[in-house]
Amino acid sequence: MPDLDSGHIFLTTMAPIKPGAPADNPQSSYEQRVRIALAKFPTANQSPATVDDRYNSPFARNLRNHLARMFVLNDAIYNGRITQNPLLARLQGNNQAVPQPVDRLNAAYLVFCADVDAIENDGDPLPTTLSEGQQKAVRASYARKLWATMEEELRDVYSNCYGFEGVNSAGDFATYLDRCHVETTMPFHDYYLELDSAKFNDLPVKPLAIGVLAPLALGLVALVLWLLGAEHVPLLGWSTLPTWIVAIALGVVLSYLAIRYAIANGEKPLAPAKYDDLPSVLKALYTQQKFADFFIENQGLPPDQLHAAFGAFMAEHDPQNRQAMTQKPGVISSAGPENVTLKDAAPT
Amino acid sequence: MTRTLNLNDIQGNVTRAYGRYSFPFARYIFFHFPTPLAGRGFIETVRQKVTTAARWPDKASRPKCTTNIALTFPGLLALQLPVRTLQAMPDEFIEGMKQRAFILGDRDQTETEEEAKAQDWDSHWDPIWRKSREPGTLGFGKDDVHVMVTLNAQSESEDAPDTPHAELEARTSWLLGVAEDCGVTHIQGVGAKGDQPYQDASAVFDDVGGTLRPTAKEHFGFTDGIGNPVFEGQLPLEIEADAVIGRGKLMGNGWEPLATGEFILGHPDESQELPPMSRPPEFMRNGTFFAFRKLHENVGSFDAVVNEEAERYAAIMDVPVDEAIETIRAKMCGRWSDGVPLSKVPTYAEWIAFGEAKGWRGDVDPLAAYAANLKYIASPEARDFRYADDMAGLKCPGGAHMRRMNTRDYLDPLNAAGVSDSGAQPENAKATSALNKRRRILRRGLPYGPPNTAHKDDETEQGVIMIIMGASLFRQFEFVQQQWIQYGLDFHQGNNTCPMLGNHEEHKRFTIPSDPKSGKPPYVMSKLKTFVECRGGDYFFAPSMTSLRMMAMGIVDPT
């Protein structure tokens, strides 16, 4: 279930783009129109050119996105012929002068990827595991959130995609996005705050190896003895013929089970890190900046004054409160008051 | 297998720093090729005087004045090299250093290009560099610097160490004569007022026992140029083993020289690849690139900021102000002012005792002290240290200038971190320089400006002519400048820039961690100003002798 890892959903969706162009605008193919719509998305207020911009990225309008990306996938990449040793090809009767078939996509696709908190309601704690149904519900909740916050932009982009005609509500969009959903096979996440090995699904390599190798080794010894004409395994006293047959068979079965176990273990999602949800990340960014200022302003103060100043700091910045006195999404720093969600502005 | 380099084909300034004691003077002279014919003629004559990397059998065979030559991209354009050769030159070399000012932090990174232009952001650059690479001329500006000839000179005699050898002046007039004969323009306009015909540089001289002698310091007073990289084939094997200590890479077998291809094109590099090159291969093989940067040092601001912070530091740490000044300076740099590394001698008291034991501090004859200190900074002892055993920066702060320029084994991803209550840290004995060995730079060049006996402030002209060499300006110099000098994330320093070289218009902080044993909190400097400002320069290609000859003959043929 790599879609879910470390309490985040790593979403991948692919929406096929319509062929051709609208009848009244043959110069702009649907693919071109998707690209135009994407190019018009405002970027986040994070560079000198955009920091004072009126518009922020539409993805900064929700509090779940860690990363979002939309792009047009034209076609599958062609890597050239699958090569083969010419002698082998000759022996197998493969005529290498004949062109091989080339894999192509049936259409251009709009790919939408996102790394989002795996929650259904803002403020929920991040989960470690979710059933297929629960994951679907999380994805639907995220789709509805997007529709509520950036319907206009989504329409601009998706109206050029196949099957979007009937989408007119948040629920429709959630259903549509689910039809486009494909499994993410390689999620990429930020670092753990605490490298606690208990949180990793470490494979018990030694017990697995002993469990597999012990019957195989016994089987091999018994096999050699049987080939040499011995009737019984020394010390154990078992008959060599049934011993080697059963032991080797057991070893093979255990090997298969060990591999299955290792794969299943690898597929288990990792637990979320302690402060891995977006509101915590934003609050951490805010607190880090404010605390650095506090430290510099107060270094060298006598203990009683420092104590009083720290009390005032805690009261003002309220480190436990992730909803207020925190950095807004999509901005570069908490320095300007316009980049901070103040207490009275927080939703109740 | 180590391949012997053809040292007669490589320019001498690539393998040698020339040294501020043997060659304490330098002169950089700039020219423009009005026609390809003039340019070819000039290169043909000058190349026959170029100092190669061939080894000097003894001290007496050292030239009194060395000569080296390098070209900008407009220079290659002016020579009308084939398009196929030119189009495969690296992007950053084609664009030039001024165009890269944003990523280098040479202009305020909080401003857009338009805002910076409206404020005439390069108004403090020397006129020669303001006029070169004129916008809109596509590399064909009439004032473009095309070629730079570098002269490095010995002193006139041992009795007159602060006078350049007469050969410097003789070589200069010869060169200007060659230019005139060939029809090549001598481009002037060096200095804040543009009234200097060429860029002069010299070691910072100081009064040692009544005589002005070259020091190993730059104008802030720090000892500089100790840890230049060493690469395969650069040095004779008999001295390589010592020279490589603290200057090579750590990959599990002790100190080893870096791969030749990190610094000289046409040889395998640290990724076990050949660096990308234009055609024909002989055009770039045995050559390299460098950034020529005139870095002005605001000596007045530096002293004022350090003194102000030292007052506060002294009060908080309960130490005398003199000790606070020395400590803050050392923590910013990574070495004490006499070149002793913090990583080996971390505290003030130890440092005082170290200088006394080594014979350059206390009641010593000034000349003997001078000699003892120079001997120490040339020794492996001054370079043989690591950072992986000090992940928290208790000895040498994580954001210190030296840790940023050459991260040594600090960035090994398997390093363990943490500090016990007693101040102990993990040893990380197996740490390697894996994430450092592709980011090394050769530092050439010399300071410029008056001796220490003269008054210096922000307005007087002094600084360092930095020549930063490597096979890829983008991967080596620009990466170090952008990510390690002007940003701090790799060192857990957030947006904080290098305390000495960084742009401090926005980010003015530098953290000095404190050993838990001391019972003192860390100290954060918060009033840094931009102490070092670029005043101009460009990216140059230093061709091999073969390449110079091909250009001179007009037979660079990429087919």
HADDOCK unambig.tbl for C-alpha pairs under 7 A between the chains (distance, minus, plus):
assign (segid A and resid 48 and name CA) (segid B and resid 110 and name CA) 5.07 0.50 0.50
assign (segid A and resid 48 and name CA) (segid B and resid 111 and name CA) 5.32 0.50 0.50
assign (segid A and resid 48 and name CA) (segid B and resid 112 and name CA) 5.49 0.50 0.50
assign (segid A and resid 49 and name CA) (segid B and resid 112 and name CA) 5.59 0.50 0.50
assign (segid A and resid 296 and name CA) (segid B and resid 524 and name CA) 6.35 0.50 0.50
assign (segid A and resid 300 and name CA) (segid B and resid 316 and name CA) 5.14 0.50 0.50
